[in-house]
């Protein structure tokens, strides 16, 4: 509902119920602010958004108000440009700047600093304080965040985000007398997996991106590309920033239904694998570098025998589709792991029955059930949205008391007595377990059984397993879900057990509530893209194993890097006639052809997120050496084999071929191609100077053939309309006149996630949902372990993703291998917290951690993704000898030193590259 207000005697219509600051920003007005944030509400800490409110049109004096704390009302009359409010705002910022060091020339925030924008906007232009400034010591906060406390203006945004919004416990405002300090009690790495958002939340340079600062470039000297995070299945929208051919940083790109304003640290800092010295840049034939024109190479690629293709969930939809076309659908194996193949098939069946909830919809839930999935570690951004959903009851109670839901402090006062029910069925400790009103610990089978029984309690037509023992809490949970208006069921692949997904689907069907939501989390970014390609004829995992063992085929593998895939490839090469691997990081083998592929930062691509939503990204830089997009290598191979795929000349034609099979996909790419996107801001400098050591001529910007963007200042700008209408094109950067920081997102957007959430836009892989049906309990799900210890998989935000583990900053954050056992079991085998053990005779040492949230006779095992570990049943836990522990600690110490050396070497290599940008021709390019 809209309401009428008057600003400086000009009439406007704004959304009823929002605060005055947000209304002014939505109207594109320049009203300064610091402490307010659209996702975190208002607390009125800075007073920078002062305005004058009048009783009526006859009132000429009025009274000063704080816009962020004042709800709009019908007929409200305010001013923002009169002398009294402008002077007040200038005095406020003068006071805030009293102790600021004014170190803009050396501050990493310079040029995109909200404080700079607001000082200019308020007319503050010179120092008014001549005395000695208060100074603070800075803290060492780990490898991701740099701290400079002297720049703080006490807006409290960092504490509000870190503690209240993200649930962190180790950073807060600490005050003594008239000094306020924002940091930890002592130096140490920030514990929250969302700490990197402090870089964008902070309106000054108190918290800055440390890896970016190590190899720094000003905002006006970098070009940016709209992209998609590759490190989990959420598909957060990001911006890649590039300078001199290397990717410098990742920042958040606003998407209302997905990541909104925040990213997890794995997505923010895990991109650096694209700069890794391990990147493949040359063609390799049997371990030796070669060229595309090599006769032996081309003869192998022309082999007339049978070709089998193995897809990758870390590769784009275009790459996997081209591979499927080249080898034929019946010879394309999407998932070489049999158990994950079952999970994928079941997941696609569920997706065809119900749409998956977006993150914005998750935040509207009034009851949440998490079934057998540790979303804190598998999809942290979903966990952050679940945390926001827990506030909904408090917001409703606040509105009954006539307190707007954006009054954050008031809502949080009500929260302890009005939490949204959160139930967790599964194992392990995480941040959400502490918030849960019900937690039933069980292994995969027990969790699935209770899920099936819960569905039967909700609807007696739902099938049940033979076990009829219903936990007492399950009966209580059934009542909660029945009463909820918007219940949410979250599940996923973490436990590697299909019965859990089937249970989640049955619960969703049993609810008989059109507003009920379900969210299934696959493990990697384009897993559902593989599922879509495998819905017709395809090669199963078992058929792949049989054909490879019988030495019947040539193997063509998309390998975007994982240790498990490297192990599989090592086994496959023993039997395959010819092994051709398209990889970006893996070391070439002595018996294979290795073709180097570009990363997501160097070529366009598309993936399907956990919802089946089609999302495309653009390159920030060109590929180097002989690397090409995987689909382009496959097209080149098709030309050698006289295959129809060889008729493709560019990415647009390949996408047209995809659209001919999946008709509704064409809408997505047509929308993307509607308007050229500027990749450089209007302030961009130095395009000629960058290469002055080679040429005085400005180089032609890098471009893919028929690409919908330009690496230049030409094209669509942020906030720019097309034919007078708002457009949905992805923006490469945040900028507008007078708003150089990411806060420009706040000004040029309508109300953030209002009570009436707009429908999610985009193209989904499943357009028509089939009728729902019950999943029956399968006998194979009831198999019991006979081993002394049943090992259950455990994930970590930093360590479980193979690509991000190639980034030095994430490697520095990664935890060591760990085994978690219950106190009773620990006492029985005389193991203590912190002790090192191994399973049977496995060489991997695991550090013992003791927790109550472990099922009986089970152990939870986490091993970093850069180590190979066979997760099987364990007969005995063997305490490590003192010699093994000493050797292990020596390896850890050497690893830490090696990472420091690698970090320094990477920086040196990139800085040298900055001074010498060779112009190379890519052999074999189309």
N, C-alpha and C positions, 0 to 999 in steps of 0.2 A: 504494500500500500504506500502511496506517495503522499507527502505532506508539503505545504507551501511555506517557504521562509523568505525573508528579505535580507540580503547582504549588501550593505552600502546602498540601500534604497532600490536595489535591483531584485526583482522577484525570480525565485528558482523553485523547482520541484525536486525534492530529495526523498530518499527512502525513509519511511517512518521508523523510529526506534534507534537509528544509528546516532553516533555522537557527532558533534558539530565539526570537529577537525576532519573526520572521515568524509563528511558531506562536502566540505570545502575542497578537499583533495580530489574527490570524485568529480567535482565541477571544474577541475583543472586549475584551481587557484593556488597561488604561491603563499601558503601559510606555513611558517617555520615550525618545527617540532623536533624533539629528541627522544623522549622516553616512550612515546606511543609506538606500537607496532600492530599491524592489522591482525596478525595471528595470535598475539598475546594480550590484546586488550589495552585498557587504560589504567594508569595509576596516578597520573598528575604529578610526577616527580620533578619535572624540569621547568614548568610554567612558561615555556617558550612559545606556546600556541595561544597566548592571551588575545582576547577579542573584547569588544564592548557590546553589552546587551542592553537594549532599550525596552521600556515598558510598552510603548506604543509610538506611533509616528509623531506625537507631540513632544515626546521626551528627547531633549537635546543633550543631556548630561550622561545618562546611562551608568552602568557599573562594569568594572572589569571582570571577566570570567575566564576560565581555562577551557578552551574549546574541546579538548579531548575528554573532559569530565562532564560535559554538558550535553544532554540529549536534545535532539532537534524536536521542536513542537510546532503545531499549526500556528501560522502567523508570526513566528519568532522574528524579531528585528535585531540585527547585529551589524557591527562594522569591523573591518579589519585593516583599514587604511587611515583611520583618524589619528590625530597626533598623540593622544594619550596612550593608545595601545602600541603604536609603533615605537614610542619612546620607552615604554615598559619593556617591550621585547628586546630593544637594543641594550637596556640596562641589565636585563637578565643575562644576555650572552656576554656582556662585558664582565660581569661577575664570574661567569663560568670560565672565561678565558684568563682570569686573574693569574692562575698558576699553571696555565698551559705553556709548554716550552716553545711554541711557535717554531717547530722544527720541520715544517712542510718540505723543504728541499731534500731532507734525508729520510723522510717518513715513507714507508711502503704504501701507505694509504693515499699519498699525494696524488691529486688529479682525479680521484674518485672518492673523496672524503665528504661525508655528509656534513661534517662540521664546517668544512670550507664553504660548501654551498649555503649553509644557514647563516654564516657570518656575513657573507656577501649579501644575502637576501635581507638581513636585518639592518644593514648599513654599518656594521662594526668593521672598521678598517684600520685602527691603530691601537697600540697598547696604551692602556690607561693606568697601569700599575707599574710603578718604578722601583718597588722594593724587592727584597729577596724572595724568590719563589719557593714554595714548599716542594720538596723532592722526595721520591720514594725509591727504595731498592726494587729491582725487577726480579721476577722468579724464573727459574728454569722449569718449563711446563712440558717438556718432552720434545720429541722430534717433529711434531706437527704444528705447534702453536708457539709464537714468539710473544713475549710480554713486555710492554712499555707503559708502566703504570702512570708515569708523569703526564701522559696525554689524556688522562681520564677526566670527564666532566660530570661524573656521578649521575648518569641517567638511569642506572640500575637495570639496563636492558640485559647485560650479561648474566647477572644473578637470576633475573626472572626467567630467562630462557633456560639456563643451565639447571637450575634447581626446580623451578615450578613447571616449566614446559617439558623438559627432557628427563627430569628425575635424577639428575646428577647430585652427588653428595659432597664432593671434595672441592667445590669452589663456592664462595659466598662473599657478601659484603662484610668486612670486619672494621669496626669503628672504635676509635679512641679519641676522646675530646672532640676537636673539630676536624679530625682526619678520618677519611673513609678509604679503605683499601680493598680492592676487588682481586681476590686470588685464593690460593690454598693456604693452609696453616703453615706449610713448609714446602720447599721445592719438591717437585715430583711430577711425573707424567699425569696429565688429566685422564681420569678413568672413564669418562663418558665417551661412547662411540659417536656422539654428536657434538663433540667439543669444537670441531672445525667450523661450526656455524657461528661461533663467537666472532670469527673474522668478518662475516657479513652482517651480523646483528649489531656489533659495536659501531656506533656512528663516527668514531674517531679511529686512531691507530693504536689503541691499547692492545688489542689482540690481532696479530697479523699472521699470514700464511708463511710459515718458516721455510718449507721447500721452495716456494716461489721467491722468497726473499734471498735465498742462496744464489739464484740465477735470475736476477730481477730485471723487469722492463716496465716502463711507465705505461699506463693504460692507453695513452694516445699513440704509443709505439707498437702496440700489438694488434693483430687482427683476430677475429673471433668467429667461431662457427657453432651453430646450433647442433647439439649432439644428444646422444642417449647413453646413459651410464651402462657399462658392460658387466658389472660385478654382482648383480643378482637379477631376479626376474621382475622386479617392480618396474624397471624401465624409467627411472627418474630422468627428467629433462635437465640437461646440463649445457653449459657453454664451455667450449675448449678455446683457450687463448694461446696463440702461437707467435713466435718471433724468431727470425733467422732460421726457420725450418724445424725448430724444436718446440714441442708443446710445453708451455710454462706453468699452466694452472688449470684447474676446473672450478667453475663457479656455478651456483644454482641458476637454473632458468625456470621461471615461474610456470607452473602448470596447475590450474585450480583443482583438478580432480586427482592429481598424483602427488608430486613432491611439494607442491605449493612453494614455500619460501625456504625449505630446509632439506639438506642432504645428510646422509651418514658419512662418517669419515673414510670408510672404505671406498665409497664412490668419489669423494672429494680428492683423496690423495693416492688412490690406487692406479691412476691413469699412467703413472711414470714408466710402466712397462713398455710404452711406445718409444721411450728414449733409451731403453736398455742396450748396453753394448752386446748383449746376446742376440739382438735382432738379426734375422737372416737377411742378407742383402745380395747374395750371389747364388746362381744356380749351381747345384752340386750333383755330380754323377759319381756314384760309388765313393763318396768321401772326397772327391777332388772338384775344385771349382772349374766351371766350364761356361760355354755360351749357348744361346738358343740354337745357333746354326750348327752345333756339333752333330755330325752324322750319326754317331752311335746313340746320342740322346734322342734324336728324331726317329730313328729306327725302332727304339723301344716304345716310344709313344705311339707309333703306328701299328703296334702289334695287333694282329687280326684275331687273337684269342679272346676269351671272355673277360670282360671288365666288370669288377665289383666296386661300387662306390660306398664309402663310409662317411656319413655326414657328421656335423659338429654343431652342438647347441651354442658354441661360442662364435660361430660364423654367421654371416648375414643370411637372410632369406634368399637373396639373389644368388649367393654362393652355393647354398644347398640345392636350390632349384636347378641351377646350371649343371651341377654334378648329377642330379637325378635325370636330367634330360640327356646328358652325355652317355650314361651307362644304361639307361632304361629304368623305369620304375620298379620292375621286378628284380633288378640287380642293385637297388639302392637300399642300404641298411641305415636307418635313422639312428638306431640305438643298439650298439653292440653288446650291451649288458642286458641279460634276460630279465632280471628283476626290475630294472628301471624301464624296460620295454613294457612290462605289465602295468607299471605305474602310469606311464605315458598314455597307454590305451585307455585305462580307467579314467584318467584326468580328462581326456578329450571327450569321453562319454558324459562326464559330469558337466563339462563346459557346454555341451549341446542341450542340456536340460535347463540350466540356470545361468544367467549372467553373473559375472564375478563382481563383487563390490569394489568400487574405486576407493582410494584412501579418503577422499572427501566423504563418501557414503559411510565408510567405517567410522568416521568421527561422529556420525549421527546415531550410532547404535545405543540402545538402552539396556542391553544385556549381551555379554560376550562369552562365548565358549571357545577355548583353544584346545584342539584335539590332537595330541601327539605331535606338535610342531613347536620348535623353539624359534619363534619369529624374531626374538631379540638378536639372534646370530645369523639366521638364514635370510631374513628380510627386515633389517632394522627399521627401515622407514615405515613398514606396516606396524611394527611394535610402537613406534612413536605416535601413530594415529590412534591405535587402541588406547594408549595412555590418555589422549585427549577425549576419547569417548567416555572415559570414567568420570568426566566433569559434568556430563549432561544432566543428571538428576539435580546436581547443585545449581546449575543454571536455571532449571525449571522452578526450583524452590525460590531462587532469587527473584525471578520474574513475578512470582506470586506475592512477593514482598515489595513489588514495584521497583526492583533493582535491575537495571539493564544487564544482560549477560556479558557485555563488554567491560563491565566494572570488575576487573580481574581480582583485585584484593578482596572485595566483598564476596565474590563467588567462592574463593578459596577458603574463606572463613566458614562457609556453609558446608564445604566439601566433606569433612571428616564424618559427618552424620548422614550424608546423602550420596554415597558412592554408588555408581552403576555396578551391578553384580558382575564379577569376572570369575569364571570357572576355568581351571586348567586341568586337563587329564593328560598325564604323561610323566616324563621323568626329567630330572636336572634342575639346576638353580639358574635363575636369571632375574633381571630387574622386575619383570611383571609378576613373578611368583610372590614377591613381597606385597603386591597390590591385590592379590587374588583373595576373594571371599571363600573360595572352595578350591582345594588342590588335592586331587586323588592321584597318588603315585602308582605307576604300573609300567610294565614293559609294553612292547608293541602289541602283543596279543591281548594282554589284559586291558589295555586302553581301547583297542578295537571292540572287545567284548562289551565293555561298559558303554561304548558309543552305540552299539547295536541295541543293547537293552534300554538305553535312554530313548532311542527312536521308538521302541515298542511301547514304552510307558506313555509316550506322546500320541501314538497311534497303534492300536493293537493289531493292525494288519501288517505292521513292519516285521520282517523275519528276525529271528533271534538265533544265536548259537545254542548249543546244547547246554552250556553252562548257564544256570538261571540265578546265580547269586548276584543280586543287585546291591551295590554299595549304598549305604544310607544317604550319602550326599547326592546320589544320582536322583533319588526321588524328590529331594528338595530342588534340585536343578530343573527337573521337568516342570515343576510348578512355576519357577522363575521364567523359563522360556515361554510357557503358555501365556503368562500375563504380559510379557514384553510386547511393545508395539513394533520395535525394529530390532529383533534379536540378530546376532551375528555369529556364524560358525566359521572358525578359522582352522585350517588343517594344511598339510603339506607332505613333502617327500622326505623330510629329515630323518625319520625313523626307518625309511626304506622298507615300508610294509604296506601293501595295497589295501589290506583290510581297514586301515585307518581312514583312507579316502572314501571307501565304500560306506563306512559308518557315518562320516560327515554328510555324505549325500543323503543317506536315509534319514538322518535327523532333520535336514533341510526339508525333505518331502513331508515328514511327519508333522511339521509345524502348521501346515495349512494356513499360512500367513503370507499374503502377497508382498508385504514389506520386509519379510525375513530375508537375510543376506547370507551369502556364502563366499568364502575366499580360500582358494586352494593355491599353495605356494610351491611352484616347481623350483629346482635347485639352480638353474642357470638361465641366462638372458633370453635365448631364443629357443628354449625347449619346446614351446607350443608351436613354433614354426616347423620344427621337425615333426611334431605330432600331426600337423595339418598335411604335410607332404606324405606321411606314412599312412594316411587313412585309406588310400586305395591299395593297389598292388605294391608290395614291398618285400624286401628280404629280411627275414626275422633274424634275431641274434643267434639262435641255434643253427639256422640254415647257413649263416655266415661262417660260424665256427666249423661246420661240417665241410663246406666247400674249400675253406682255407686249408684245413687239415689234409684234404685230399689233393692239394696242389693243383686245383682245377682252374685257377683264375689269376688275372692281374689285379692288383689292389690299388685303388686310388683313394687316398685318405685326406680329408680336411682335418688339419691338426692346428688348432689355435692355442694349444699348449695346456697340458695337465700331465702330472707325473704318471697317473694311471694310464693315460692314452700312450705315453712314451713306452711304458711297459708292454702294453698290448701290441704296439707296432713292432717292438723288438721280437715278440713271439711270432707275429704275422710274417715278418720278413724271412723267417726260416722256411716257410712253405710256399709263399706266393711266387708265381713266375716272375713278375716284375712288381716292385713296390714303388709307387709314386706318391710322395707326400707333399702337400701344400702347407707350409708352416711359416710362422713368423718368429718363433723363438727357439725351436728345438735344434739340438746339435745333429748334423746329418750323419746317417749311418753309412757303413762301408758297402752295403748292398741295397742301394735305393737311389732314386732320383728325387732330389729335394728342390722344390720350386719356392722361392721366397715370396711371401704375400704381404701386402700392405696391412696396416692396422686400421682400426675404426677411425683414427685421427687423420688418415691419409686417403681415404676413399669413401664415397657415399655407400649407404647400405640401409637395410630395413630389418626390423625384428618384431616379434610378437611378444608382448609382455604377459604377465600372469593372467590378465583378463582376455588375452587373445586380441589385444588392441594393436593395430598396425602403427609403428612409429619409425620414421626415417631420420637419418642423421647426415650431415654434410662434413667434408674433410676440412681440417684447419690448415693442413700442409700437404705438400706433394710427397709421394713415396721417393725413397732414395735407392741408389744402386740399381739392381735389376728387378727389384720388387714390383709386383703388379697385384691388383685385386684378384682374389682367387677365381672369380667368375671369368676374368679376362684370360687367365692361364687356361681355363677349361675351354674357352672359345678357341684359343690358339691350338689346343690339342684337337678340337673338333675339326679345324681346318686341315690338319695333317691327316685326319682319318676320313675326310670327305663326309663328315656328319652334318646334318642340317643345322645344328647349333652354330656351326662355323659361319653362317650367314649373318650373325649378329655383329653389328658395328659399334654400338655404344650401349650404355646402361639404359637409356630410354627404350631402346628396342627390346632389351631383355625384360624390362618391366612390362612392356606391352605383351610379350609372350606369356608372362606370368598371369597377366590380367585376362588373357584369352582362356586360361584354365579356371581362374578364380575371378569371375566377372566383376564382383563388387570392389575388388582391390583398385581398379582403375580410378575410382573416385578419389582415393587417397593421393595417388600420384598426380592426378590432374590438379587437385587443390594445391599441392606443393609447387607445381610448375606455373601457377597463375601469375606470380610476381617475382621479379628479380629481388634478391635480398642483399643489402649492403653488408659486407663482412668487416668493413673498417669504418670507424666513427668519423664524423666530419672534421675532427681535430687531428686525424691521423697524420703523422709526420715522417719524414725520412725515407720515403720509398726510393728515391734516387741515392741519398747518402748511404743507405745500407750497403750498396754495392759499389761505392765510390772507388774502392781499391781495384775494381775490375773494369768498370765502365761508368761514364757520366750520363749515360742514357737510362731513363726509367725503364725497368724491365716490364715485359708484359705479364700481368697477373696470372698466376696459376689457375687453370680452369679445367674441369672435366668436360668432355664433349656433350653439348646440349644440356649443360647443367643449369638448374634453376637458381643460380647465385653468381655473384662476381666477387672475387677477392680484391675489392676496391671500395671506394666511397660511394659508388653508384648503386642505386637501388632503394628498396623500401627501408625507411628509418623507423626506430621504435616510436610508437605513438602515432605514426602517419596513417592516414586513412586512404582507402582506395575507392575512388569515385564517391567520396563523401561518406563511405561506410567503414566501420571497424573491420579489420581483416584478421584471419586466423593463421597467417603465416608465422612460422617460428622466427623469432628475432635473435640476431646474433649477439647482441649486447644490450646493456641497460644504459640509456642515455636520453636526455632531453635538454633543451635550453635551460640552464640554471640548475639542472638536476643531473650531476655527473656521477653520482654514486648509485648503487643498486636500489636506493630508496626511491628512485624514479618509478619503480614498479608500483609503489604505493599510490603515487599521485595519478598515474594514468590508468588506473583500473577502477572498475565499479566496486561496490561493497564486497568485501572478501567473505565468501562462504556464508551468505545470509541464511535466514531461516528457510527460505525457498531456494534450494540448491538447483542451479541450472543443470539441464541434462548434459551428460558427458558427450562431447563431440568426437568424431573420429570413425574409422572403419574397423570393424571387428571381424576376426576370421570366421566366426559363426554368426550368421545373420538371422537364421530361423531356428528357434529352439524346439527340440522334439519333446513329446510328452514325457513326463518323468515316470520312472519305474523304480521298484525296489531292487537293491542289490542283496543277493542271498549270501549267507555265510558259506565259505568254501572249506572243504576238508583240509586242504593244504595249509590253511591259516591256523589250524589247531595243533600243528606239529610242536612237540615239546623238545627242549634242549636236554641232552643227557650229560653235557659237560658240567664241570664244577662251577665254572664261571661263564655266564652268557655275556658277551661283549655287545654293548649297544653304542651306536654312533653318536658322537657329540661334536658340535660345531662351535667355532669362535668367529667373531666378526673379523678379527685380524688373524688370519692364518688358514682359514678353510677355503678361501677362494684362490685358485691357482694363478690367475692373471695378476691380481693385486699383489701377490707374494713376489712378483718380479719387480716391484717398486721398492726402492731402498727404505723409504719412510715407513711403509707398511711392514717390511721385514723387521725393522727396529721395534715395532709395536707388537709383533706376533708373540704369542705365548708358546712355551715349550710343550712337548708332548705330555699328556696328562691322563691319569686314570682315576676315576671317582668311584668310591665304594662307600657302602653304608657303615655306620659305627659298629654294628654287631658283627658284620663280616670282617671288618678291620681288626677287631679284638680277637676273633677266632684264628686268624692267620698271623696275628701279632705284627700288624703293619701300622705305622704311624704317619701322621700328616707330614708331607714333605719328603718322605722316603722315596727312593728310586727302585723300581721293579721292572721286570720284563715278563711277557706272557709266554709260557712254555720256553722255547729256546730262541725266540725272536730277538734280533739284535737291538731293536728299538727300545730305549729306556724310557719309562713312563714315570712321571712324578705323581705320587699318591696324594689325593685330596679326599677328605672325608666329609660326607654330606648325608643328611637325612632323606633327601629326595632321590634316592636310588632304590629301585625294586630289589626284592630279595633275590639272592644268588645271581645278581647281575653286577656288571661293572660298566661304567660309562667311559668311553675311550675317545680322546681327541689326539690326532696327530697332524701337524702342519701339512698343508697341501704340497709343499716341496719335498716331502718325505714319502716313500712308498711303504705302506703298512697294510697287511692283509687282515681285515677285520673279520675274524672267525671266532669260533668258540674256543675257550681257553681252559685247559685242564688244571693248570697250576700257575700261581703268581710267584715268581722267583725273585727274592730280594737281590739287588745288585751288590756285588762285592765292592769293597772300598776302592780297589784298583779301577773297576769299571766306572765308579762315580767320579773318581779323580780324572780319568781320561775323558769322561763326558763333560765335566766342568771345564776342562782344558779346551775341548772342542767348542763349547759355548763362548768361552772367552776369545778364542781365535775367530769365531764367527762374528762377534761384536767388533773386533778390530778390523776384520775383513770388510764389514759393512761400512765402517768409517773410511777405509781406503777406497772402496768402490764409490762411495759418495763423493769423495774428493776427486777421484779419477773421472767420474761422470761430469762433474762440474767443470773440470779442466777441459775435457773433450768438447763439451758444448760451448764453452767460452772460446775455445780455439776455432770451433766451427762458425761461431758468430763473426769471426774476422775473415774467414775464407769460405765463401759460399760458392762452391763450384757449380757450374751449369752442366748438367749431365743429360744425356739422351738415353731413354729407357729402351733397351733392345727388345723387340718383340711386341711393342705396344701397338695397339690398333689405331 
